[in-house]
Structures are given as C-alpha cells and as structure tokens.
Amino acid sequence: MMLAILQTSELPRLAQPTIVAVAVVYFAIVAAIGVWATRKTRTASDFFVAGEGIGLAALTLAAMSATLSGFAFIGGPGLVYATGLGAMFLILPASVTSSMTSWALAKRMRLLAEVRGLITVPDAIGARYRSPAAQGLSAVAILVAVIGYMATNILALGLVIDAIFGTGLTWGVWIGMAIVLGYSVAGGILAGVYTDVFQGSLMAVASVLVFIYTLQAGGGMEGISRTILSADAAFMGPFGSMGAVAALSLFFVFGVGSMGQPHVIHKFYMLRDPRKLKWYPLLVTLALIVTMLLYFGVGVAVKALVVEGRMEPLARPDDATPFFLLRFTPVLLAALVFSGVAAAIMSTVNSFMNIGAAAITHDIPVALGIKVKNELKWGRISTVVVSLLAAWLALLPGALVAFLGIFGWGLFASTLVPALAIGLNWEGATKEGAIASICTGLAITLGFETMAFFKVYSFPAGVTVSGLSLVLSILVFFAVSWATRDRAAAALDADVRLVMSV
C-alpha cells in the first residue's frame, strides 16, 4: 500500500529531544527482541514460519502490522485530505477481506503445512497442483514484487530516520536497513513476528490517542463535517473527488487482492493451534479499525482546519500527519506516532525480506529440481542479498522507485489470488490454469505499468492496472482450467483433497 508515500519528498524536520529519545528507546526494544529471537531460531522452520508456534493474538497483531505499513500514518491521511471520503474505499474491505481470507485460505494453508511440512506460499501452490513449474513461477512473481515493494518501504524508512535524527537520506536508508536486517537475519520471522506484536500495539494506542485529538481540534465529528460541507460538499460524498469508478476499483482490488498478499497470508503457517482461527476475522478486523482511526481522523480534521483558516493549505498531502501532530498534539504523542511510522514500515520490510529469501532459497530451487542443503544458512544469506539490492534501488532516482513500488500490490494479487485463494476452494482448478493465470498477471501488470511509466500508454481515469490484471488473471484461470478439466481430478492428491474438504 505504499502507492505514493514519501517517495521523493522530505518530511518536516522532527529532531526534537523527546522525539529522538522515544525513537532511540524504540530501536533498543527492537534490538532486544532480535537478540531473544536469535536464541530461539535453530532450524529453517524456525526462520521461515516461527516453528509453527505463535498464538492467535500474536498472529493478529503481526498480520495487522504487515498489512498497514507506513501508509496508515502518512500516505493514507494525505489521501483522505486530497480526495475526500473516496479514500475510505481502500480500508472499507477490511472486515470482508479478513473473513474471506480466513475462510478461503487460513485453515487450508495451516493444515497443508501440517500434512506436507510447507514453509512458503508457493509451497502451497506446488502442493495443490503437484507442479514445480507453478511453484517456481509464483516465486518469481513474488520476488519481483518484493524487491520493488521493499525499495519503496526502505526509502520511506530512510526519510523518517532522516527527519528524526538529521542523518541525510542516504545514511537514513542504510541505518534503517541495518536495523531491520540485524534482527531479520539473526532471528528470522520469529524476530519479525514479535517485533510486529510490539509495533502493532504501539500503532493501535497511538492511533486512538491521535483520533481523540483530531476530534478536539475540529470540534467533534459534527463540527468537522459542518465545516467541510460548507466549503466542499463533494469531499464528504460517498466517492469524494475520486469518482465512483476509481473508488469501486480500489474496493475490488484491495478487497479481493488482499487474499494474495504473501507477507500476510504466509503468517497462517505460524499459528500454533488452527482451531483458534475462527476468532481471527473478528480480532484482525477490530485491530484494523482501531489502527485506521488515525488514517480517517487526521485526513478530515486537517481538511476542516484548512477550510477554517487555522492551517495553511498543504503543499503536499503527505504533510497532513506531521503538521497536525506538531501543532495540535503533545510532543510525546507525536514522538510515539513517528516511531509508529518507522515501526509500521519495518514490519512490512521484515515480512518482505523473509518471503523474498524463501523464494530464492526454497521455491525456485524446488522448481529447478535443486536440493539446497542447510536452508537456514542460505536463508540468512539470501535475506542479506535481497535487502542490499532493495536498499540500492531505494537510492535510485525517485521516479524509478515510485514505479517499482506501484506494481507490487497488483502483481501479488493477480498472480496469487486465482491460483491459491480460488484453487484451494475449487477442485476443478488445474495446473495449466494456475500457470496461465500467473503468467497473465505478470505480463499484464509489468507490461502496462512499464508503458505508463514511459508514457507510452495509460488507462482512462479511474481504471487501474491492478484491477484489470486481477480480473483478467481470474478469467484466464477459469477458462484454461475449464479447457483442461479432464486432468483436474488426476492432479489432486488425496491429502490435498482432504484438506480442501475440511
């Protein structure tokens, strides 16, 4: 969800003693969690799936942290300020998506991990279709998207560190990368999960407190609404200034596409007791609602303050959160939020590191028929390689980094939703359909995003490449599976069929 977050712009200077002190304490806690997790990480299973030993509360907070990234704190409020309530269509699918993901994927993936010893998302695709090719292609798609996504997130992290400590962007990127890399390489996903628990708790508390201050500054929701309606009635309309097509496209892509985000669904492998999954939709939805209070509250409050003349119009929408916090909240709360921004970004980066390393160390070798000895050691090495490549890309010209980040969500959705989310619920799916849908998602997403980047072609306003690629990938999946339906039954192993029937 890092569509346009901090990609080329700087944050306001935040180098106040309280903000710096809170950030230092935060990083010290992260380091302590990393040291603890390192002592617990002894096998590849520990490194990639936390030894299948985390509880439901930890899973919920980790999934929430990995989902939101820095967008909930910086880009999201800016989007609400700039486009109105249409921006809410990015987060309105949260409850529906949590339920769909739980019912369609969570239990089946966790049970497949139990019977097959799976540790990656492409592992599930390979097991479902008995196809190393499908597993390898999905791993390639994940790796391409991961590197682009990581570059965008690492750039955002570098900007936050620069704003707090005054390090300069280059040093901010490398310091941020070193911190995340330190606990990720040593403690693997176990360090990431429990760092996410800490970060998710911090994000939730900070969001509630900031929302209270937005109500206070704007005169309550009634006062905020009345002020905005007097100057810009369209802002408060159901689609804001986006228009219906764009808003509904966001709802579709972020609703259905969420079932294909590997850094979130990968965490289902880690749950200690799959019987607790029945509570997951409710808990993760509540966690997302609480955390997204800042997203909504700051966006509408800043709009009302600008209309009233109590704030100058923003030169950049991304300034909404920093300017509001520095002017209308206590400095300690501002410090917690800015640490929360770093926390959210680091959560996402850690998750991407892990699945990127798994693609290199495990999935692509499986597709090529290569047996990797000591996956734990090579997983750690691959984490370093992927991270250094992403950090280098983050420091390239801003337009290129923006391009790399934009296609990530759509590429995950179009290459994984049909083959995995639909495939684990439909016995008529075939490996030919899965391979065709993955190739379609790769070709459409990369092809049209590249043409848009070089200004060769762009879709009409409101039509997104992500939405188109997801729709076409699903259609191709059904069409090719139907054409090859005579092979469907033979390609489904008995244990996989049993898991799908549960």
C-alpha positions in Angstrom: 0.0 0.0 0.0 2.9 2.3 -0.5 1.4 3.8 -3.6 2.9 7.3 -3.3 4.3 7.5 0.2 7.4 9.6 0.9 8.8 8.5 -2.4 10.6 11.7 -3.4 9.7 14.3 -0.8 11.2 15.0 2.7 9.3 15.1 5.9 9.4 18.2 8.1 12.3 18.2 10.5 11.4 16.3 13.6 14.7 16.5 15.5 13.3 17.4 18.9 14.8 15.9 22.0 11.6 14.0 23.0 11.1 12.6 19.5 14.7 11.5 19.3 14.6 9.9 22.7 11.5 7.9 22.0 12.9 6.7 18.7 16.1 5.6 20.4 14.1 3.6 23.1 12.0 2.1 20.3 15.1 0.9 18.4 16.6 -0.5 21.6 13.4 -2.6 22.2 13.6 -3.9 18.7 17.2 -4.9 19.2 16.3 -6.7 22.4 13.6 -8.7 20.6 16.0 -9.6 17.9 18.5 -11.0 20.4 15.8 -13.1 22.1 14.6 -14.4 18.8 18.1 -15.3 17.7 18.4 -17.7 20.6 15.1 -19.4 19.6 16.0 -19.8 15.8 17.7 -23.1 15.2 16.1 -24.5 12.1 14.7 -23.4 8.7 11.2 -23.9 10.1 12.0 -21.5 12.9 13.5 -19.0 10.4 10.6 -19.0 7.9 7.5 -20.0 9.9 8.4 -19.4 13.5 8.3 -23.1 14.2 4.5 -23.0 13.8 4.4 -21.8 17.4 2.7 -18.4 17.7 -0.6 -17.7 19.3 -3.7 -16.1 17.8 -3.1 -12.6 19.4 0.4 -12.5 18.0 -0.8 -13.6 14.6 -3.5 -10.9 14.6 -1.1 -8.1 15.5 1.6 -9.3 13.1 -0.9 -9.5 10.2 -2.2 -6.1 11.0 1.2 -4.6 11.2 2.4 -6.1 8.0 -0.8 -5.1 6.2 -0.8 -1.4 7.1 2.9 -0.3 6.6 3.6 3.4 6.8 0.6 4.2 4.6 -1.8 4.2 7.5 0.1 7.1 9.2 1.4 9.2 6.3 0.1 8.4 2.8 -3.4 7.4 4.0 -4.3 10.6 5.9 -2.9 12.6 3.0 -5.0 10.7 0.5 -8.2 11.4 2.6 -7.2 15.1 2.8 -6.7 15.2 -1.0 -9.6 13.1 -2.3 -12.2 13.0 0.4 -14.2 10.0 1.7 -13.5 8.1 -1.5 -10.1 7.2 0.1 -12.0 5.1 2.6 -12.7 2.5 -0.1 -9.1 1.3 0.5 -9.9 0.3 4.0 -13.7 -0.5 3.9 -13.0 -4.0 2.6 -11.0 -4.8 5.8 -13.7 -6.8 7.6 -14.9 -8.6 4.4 -11.3 -9.4 3.4 -10.4 -10.7 6.9 -13.3 -13.1 6.8 -12.7 -14.2 3.2 -9.0 -14.7 3.8 -9.7 -16.7 7.0 -12.4 -18.9 5.4 -10.8 -19.4 2.0 -7.1 -19.6 2.9 -6.1 -19.7 6.6 -7.3 -23.1 7.7 -6.4 -24.8 4.5 -2.9 -23.4 4.4 -2.3 -24.2 8.1 -3.5 -27.8 7.6 -1.4 -28.2 4.4 1.6 -27.1 6.4 0.7 -29.8 9.0 0.4 -32.6 6.5 3.1 -31.6 4.0 5.6 -29.5 6.1 5.2 -26.4 3.9 7.0 -23.2 4.8 6.2 -20.8 1.9 3.2 -19.5 0.0 4.5 -21.0 -3.3 4.8 -24.3 -1.5 1.0 -24.4 -1.2 0.6 -23.8 -4.9 3.1 -26.5 -5.7 1.3 -29.0 -3.4 -2.2 -28.0 -4.7 -1.3 -28.6 -8.4 1.5 -31.1 -8.0 3.5 -28.6 -10.2 7.1 -27.4 -9.5 6.5 -25.0 -12.5 3.6 -23.3 -10.9 5.5 -23.1 -7.6 8.6 -21.6 -9.3 6.5 -19.1 -11.4 4.7 -17.8 -8.3 8.1 -17.5 -6.5 9.4 -15.4 -9.4 6.4 -13.1 -9.3 6.7 -12.8 -5.5 10.4 -12.0 -5.8 9.9 -9.3 -8.4 7.2 -7.6 -6.4 9.1 -8.0 -3.1 12.2 -6.2 -4.3 10.1 -3.3 -5.7 8.0 -3.1 -2.6 11.0 -3.3 -0.3 12.8 -0.5 -2.2 9.8 1.9 -1.7 9.4 1.0 2.0 13.1 1.3 2.7 13.1 4.7 1.1 10.2 5.7 3.3 12.1 4.4 6.4 15.2 6.4 5.4 13.1 9.5 5.1 11.6 9.0 8.6 15.1 8.4 10.1 16.5 11.4 8.4 13.6 13.6 9.7 14.1 12.4 13.3 17.9 12.2 13.5 19.0 14.5 10.7 21.2 11.8 9.1 20.6 12.7 5.5 18.6 10.4 3.2 21.4 8.1 2.2 22.5 7.4 5.7 18.9 7.2 6.8 18.3 4.4 4.3 21.4 2.4 5.3 20.8 2.8 9.0 17.2 1.7 8.7 18.2 -1.2 6.5 20.9 -2.2 9.0 18.4 -2.2 11.9 15.8 -4.4 10.2 18.5 -6.6 8.7 20.1 -7.1 12.1 17.1 -8.7 13.7 15.8 -10.3 10.5 19.0 -12.2 9.6 19.6 -13.4 13.1 16.1 -14.1 14.3 14.2 -14.7 11.1 10.4 -14.4 11.0 10.3 -15.1 14.8 12.0 -11.8 15.4 9.7 -10.2 12.9 6.5 -11.5 14.4 7.3 -10.4 18.0 8.6 -7.1 16.8 5.3 -6.8 14.9 3.4 -7.5 18.1 5.2 -4.6 19.8 4.9 -2.4 16.8 1.2 -3.2 16.3 0.4 -2.4 19.9 2.2 0.9 19.6 0.3 1.7 16.4 -3.1 0.9 17.9 -2.5 3.0 21.0 -1.1 6.0 19.1 -4.0 5.9 16.6 -6.7 6.1 19.3 -4.9 8.9 21.1 -4.4 10.9 17.8 -8.1 10.4 16.9 -9.1 11.9 20.2 -7.0 15.0 19.4 -8.5 15.3 15.9 -12.0 15.4 17.4 -10.8 18.0 19.9 -9.1 20.2 17.3 -12.0 20.0 14.8 -14.9 20.4 17.3 -16.0 16.8 17.1 -17.3 14.9 14.0 -20.3 17.2 13.8 -18.2 20.3 13.7 -15.7 18.8 11.2 -18.5 17.7 8.9 -20.3 21.0 9.0 -17.1 22.9 8.3 -16.1 20.8 5.3 -19.7 20.7 3.8 -19.8 24.5 3.9 -16.8 24.7 1.6 -16.5 21.4 -0.3 -19.7 19.2 -0.3 -18.2 16.7 -2.7 -15.4 15.9 -0.2 -18.0 14.3 2.1 -19.8 12.5 -0.7 -19.6 8.7 -0.8 -16.8 8.7 -3.5 -15.2 12.0 -2.7 -13.4 13.6 -5.6 -12.3 10.2 -6.9 -15.4 9.3 -8.7 -17.4 6.0 -8.5 -15.2 4.0 -10.9 -11.9 4.8 -9.1 -13.4 4.2 -5.6 -15.1 0.9 -6.5 -11.9 -0.2 -8.3 -10.0 0.4 -5.1 -12.6 -1.6 -3.2 -12.3 -4.5 -5.5 -8.5 -4.6 -5.8 -7.9 -4.1 -2.0 -10.8 -6.4 -1.1 -10.2 -9.4 -3.3 -6.5 -8.6 -3.8 -5.8 -8.9 -0.1 -6.1 -12.6 -0.3 -2.9 -12.6 -2.5 -0.6 -10.6 -0.3 2.1 -13.2 0.7 3.6 -11.2 3.6 0.2 -11.5 5.3 -1.1 -15.0 4.3 2.3 -16.5 4.9 1.7 -15.9 8.6 -1.1 -18.5 8.7 1.6 -21.2 8.7 2.9 -20.0 12.0 -0.3 -20.4 14.1 0.2 -22.9 16.9 -3.5 -24.0 17.1 -5.5 -23.8 13.9 -8.7 -24.3 15.9 -8.4 -20.7 17.1 -8.7 -19.4 13.5 -12.5 -19.0 14.0 -11.7 -15.9 16.0 -9.2 -14.4 13.5 -11.7 -12.4 11.3 -13.2 -10.6 14.3 -9.9 -9.9 16.0 -8.0 -8.6 12.9 -10.9 -6.5 11.8 -11.1 -4.8 15.3 -7.3 -4.3 15.2 -7.5 -2.7 11.7 -10.5 -0.5 12.7 -8.7 0.8 15.8 -5.4 1.5 13.9 -7.1 3.2 11.0 -8.7 5.8 13.2 -5.7 8.0 12.6 -6.0 7.4 8.8 -9.5 8.8 8.8 -9.3 11.3 11.7 -6.2 13.2 10.6 -7.4 13.4 6.9 -10.8 15.0 7.7 -9.5 17.1 10.6 -6.8 18.7 8.6 -9.2 19.4 5.8 -11.6 21.2 8.2 -8.7 23.2 9.8 -7.5 24.3 6.4 -11.1 25.4 5.5 -11.3 27.4 8.7 -8.0 29.0 8.0 -6.4 27.6 11.1 -3.9 25.8 9.0 -2.3 26.8 5.7 -3.3 24.7 2.6 -0.8 21.8 2.4 1.8 21.9 -0.3 1.9 18.1 -0.2 -0.9 15.9 1.1 1.7 13.7 2.9 2.4 16.6 5.2 -1.1 16.2 6.8 0.0 13.9 9.7 3.4 15.6 10.5 1.9 19.1 10.5 -1.2 18.1 12.6 0.9 16.3 15.2 3.5 19.0 15.6 0.8 21.7 16.1 -2.2 20.0 17.8 -0.8 17.1 20.0 1.6 16.8 22.8 5.2 16.2 21.7 5.3 12.8 23.4 2.3 11.6 21.4 3.9 13.0 18.2 7.1 11.0 19.1 5.1 7.8 19.5 3.4 8.3 16.2 6.6 9.0 14.3 8.2 5.9 16.0 5.0 4.1 14.9 5.6 5.1 11.3 9.1 3.6 11.5 7.5 0.6 13.2 4.9 0.0 10.5 7.5 0.3 7.7 9.9 -2.0 9.5 7.2 -4.6 10.0 6.5 -4.7 6.3 10.1 -4.7 5.3 10.9 -7.7 7.6 8.0 -9.7 6.1 9.2 -9.0 2.6 12.7 -9.9 3.5 11.6 -13.3 4.7 9.4 -14.2 1.8 12.0 -12.9 -0.7 14.7 -15.0 0.9 12.3 -18.1 0.9 11.7 -17.6 -2.8 15.5 -17.7 -3.6 16.5 -20.4 -1.1 13.5 -22.7 -1.3 10.9 -22.2 -4.0 13.0 -21.5 -7.1 15.4 -24.4 -6.3 12.4 -26.7 -5.9 11.1 -25.7 -9.3 14.5 -26.4 -10.8 14.9 -29.7 -9.0 17.8 -28.5 -6.9 18.1 -29.6 -3.2 19.5 -26.8 -1.0 21.5 -28.0 2.0 21.3 -26.0 5.2 18.3 -23.8 4.2 18.8 -21.9 7.5 22.2 -20.6 6.5 21.3 -19.9 2.9 18.0 -18.2 4.1 20.1 -15.8 6.1 22.4 -15.1 3.2 19.5 -14.6 0.8 18.0 -12.1 3.3 21.1 -10.0 3.1 21.3 -10.2 -0.7 17.6 -9.2 -1.2 17.9 -6.4 1.3 21.1 -4.9 -0.1 19.6 -4.9 -3.6 16.4 -3.2 -2.4 18.4 -0.6 -0.4 20.5 0.2 -3.5 17.3 0.5 -5.6 15.8 2.8 -3.0 18.5 5.3 -3.6 18.0 5.5 -7.3 16.0 8.4 -8.8 12.6 8.9 -7.2 10.5 8.3 -10.3 12.0 4.8 -10.7 11.5 3.9 -7.0 7.8 5.0 -7.3 7.5 2.8 -10.4 8.9 -0.2 -8.5 6.6 0.3 -5.6 3.4 0.9 -7.6 3.1 -2.5 -9.2 3.7 -4.6 -6.1 0.2 -4.9 -4.7 -1.4 -5.7 -8.1 1.3 -8.2 -9.0 0.8 -10.1 -5.8 -3.0 -10.1 -6.3 -3.1 -11.1 -9.9 -0.5 -13.9 -9.6 -1.7 -15.5 -6.3 -5.4 -14.9 -5.8 -6.6 -17.2 -8.6 -4.1 -20.0 -8.2 -4.1 -20.0 -4.4 -7.3 -18.5 -2.9 -9.6 -19.9 -5.6 -7.6 -23.0 -6.3 -7.7 -24.2 -2.7 -11.5 -24.0 -2.8 -12.3 -25.4 -6.2 -11.4 -29.0 -7.2 -11.8 -28.2 -10.9 -8.7 -25.9 -10.9 -5.8 -27.3 -12.9 -2.1 -26.7 -13.0 -2.5 -25.3 -16.6 -5.0 -22.8 -15.3 -2.7 -21.8 -12.4 0.3 -21.4 -14.7 -1.7 -19.4 -17.2 -3.1 -17.1 -14.6 0.3 -16.4 -13.0 1.8 -15.6 -16.4 -1.2 -13.4 -17.3 -0.8 -11.4 -14.0 2.9 -11.0 -14.6 2.6 -9.9 -18.2 -0.4 -7.5 -17.8 0.9 -5.9 -14.6 4.5 -5.4 -15.7 3.6 -4.6 -19.3 1.0 -1.9 -18.7 2.9 -0.4 -15.7 6.0 -0.1 -17.8 4.1 1.6 -20.7 2.6 4.0 -18.2 6.0 4.8 -16.7 7.4 5.6 -20.1 4.2 7.4 -21.1 3.6 5.1 -24.0 0.0 4.3 -22.8 -2.2 4.9 -19.8 -5.7 3.9 -18.9 -8.6 6.4 -18.6 -9.0 8.0 -15.2 -10.4 5.6 -12.6 -9.2 2.4 -14.4 -6.3 0.8 -12.7 -3.7 -1.7 -14.0 -4.1 -3.7 -10.7 -7.8 -4.1 -11.2 -7.5 -5.1 -14.9 -4.7 -7.6 -14.3 -6.6 -9.2 -11.4 -9.8 -9.5 -13.4 -8.0 -10.9 -16.5 -6.0 -13.3 -14.4 -9.1 -14.7 -12.8 -10.9 -15.1 -16.1 -7.8 -16.8 -17.7 -7.6 -19.1 -14.6 -11.3 -20.3 -15.1 -11.1 -20.5 -18.9 -7.9 -22.6 -19.0 -9.0 -24.8 -16.1 -12.3 -25.5 -17.9 -10.4 -26.3 -21.1 -8.2 -28.8 -19.3 -10.8 -30.0 -16.8 -10.3 -33.7 -17.7 -7.0 -33.6 -15.9 -8.2 -31.9 -12.7 -9.1 -35.0 -10.7 -5.8 -36.7 -11.5 -3.7 -33.7 -10.4 -5.2 -33.6 -6.9 -3.5 -35.7 -4.3 -5.6 -37.4 -1.7 -4.3 -35.5 1.3 -4.8 -32.2 -0.5 -8.3 -33.2 -1.4 -9.0 -34.0 2.2 -7.6 -30.6 3.4 -9.8 -28.8 0.8 -12.9 -30.6 2.1 -12.4 -29.6 5.7 
